[in-house]
Amino acid sequence: MQSTFVPKDLQGVLWSRDISSVDLKKDKNYIIHQVLMYGTLEQIKWLEKVYTKKEIKSEFVRNPRKLYTRSAFNFIKNYILGINKSLPPAYYVKDLHRNIR
């Protein structure tokens, strides 16, 4: 882990917490998933400077969060992280399963 602070431009991605109180070790799962789903490519590059690719993949696989769209999940899994094994989308994808009128 190279950086010790979270840049202020991530406040929009990490909206549920005050950016000054985010801890890179304690909040690793939250940071990784939020940046992967809502961050820009620049912010994802920052993520890869803070955590190793192995740490990011491990956190993504071992501690899933149900906040991704189906297309974002597939893009992140296959192209950003290069994970070739099958992962259950039910643990990651938030679908709207109701009739809206």
C-alpha positions in Angstrom: 0.0 0.0 0.0 1.7 3.2 -1.2 -0.7 6.0 -0.5 -1.8 6.8 3.0 -4.7 9.1 2.2 -7.8 9.1 0.1 -7.9 12.0 -2.5 -10.7 14.5 -2.1 -12.0 13.8 -5.7 -13.2 10.4 -4.4 -15.8 12.0 -2.1 -18.4 11.5 -4.8 -17.6 7.8 -5.1 -17.3 7.2 -1.4 -20.4 9.4 -0.7 -21.6 7.6 2.4 -18.6 8.5 4.5 -16.6 11.7 5.1 -13.5 11.3 3.0 -11.3 12.5 5.9 -12.4 9.6 8.1 -12.0 6.8 5.5 -9.2 4.4 6.5 -7.4 2.6 3.7 -7.0 -0.6 5.7 -10.2 -0.7 7.7 -12.4 0.4 4.8 -10.6 -1.6 2.1 -13.7 -3.6 1.0 -15.9 -0.4 0.8 -13.2 1.5 -1.1 -12.5 -1.2 -3.6 -16.1 -2.0 -4.5 -17.2 1.7 -4.6 -14.3 2.7 -6.9 -14.8 -0.3 -9.2 -18.5 0.4 -9.6 -18.7 4.2 -9.5 -15.2 5.4 -10.2 -13.6 6.7 -13.4 -10.7 4.9 -15.1 -8.4 7.5 -13.4 -9.8 6.6 -10.0 -9.4 2.9 -10.8 -5.8 3.5 -11.6 -5.4 5.2 -8.2 -6.9 2.1 -6.6 -4.3 0.0 -8.3 -1.6 2.2 -6.9 -2.9 1.9 -3.4 -3.7 -1.8 -3.4 -2.0 -4.6 -5.4 -4.0 -6.2 -8.2 -4.0 -9.4 -6.1 -5.5 -7.6 -3.1 -8.2 -6.0 -5.3 -9.1 -9.4 -7.0 -9.1 -11.1 -3.6 -11.4 -8.6 -2.0 -13.7 -8.7 -5.1 -13.9 -12.5 -5.0 -14.0 -13.2 -1.3 -16.1 -10.3 -0.1 -18.7 -9.5 -2.7 -21.0 -6.5 -2.5 -24.4 -6.5 -4.2 -24.1 -3.0 -5.9 -23.2 -3.7 -9.5 -25.3 -3.5 -12.6 -25.0 -6.7 -14.7 -23.0 -5.0 -17.4 -20.6 -3.3 -14.9 -20.1 -6.6 -13.1 -19.1 -8.4 -16.3 -16.9 -5.6 -17.5 -15.1 -5.3 -14.1 -14.7 -9.0 -13.6 -13.6 -9.8 -17.1 -11.7 -6.8 -18.3 -10.6 -4.6 -15.4 -9.7 -7.5 -13.1 -9.2 -10.3 -15.6 -11.0 -12.9 -13.5 -11.6 -16.0 -15.7 -13.4 -18.2 -13.2 -17.2 -18.1 -12.9 -18.6 -15.9 -10.1 -22.2 -16.0 -9.0 -23.8 -12.7 -10.2 -26.4 -13.0 -7.5 -23.7 -11.9 -5.0 -22.8 -8.8 -7.0 -25.6 -7.7 -9.2 -28.5 -5.6 -8.0 -31.5 -6.2 -10.2 -34.8 -4.5 -10.1 -37.2 -7.5 -9.8 -40.6 -5.7 -9.6 -43.2 -4.3 -11.9 -43.0 -0.5 -12.0 -46.1 1.2 -13.2 
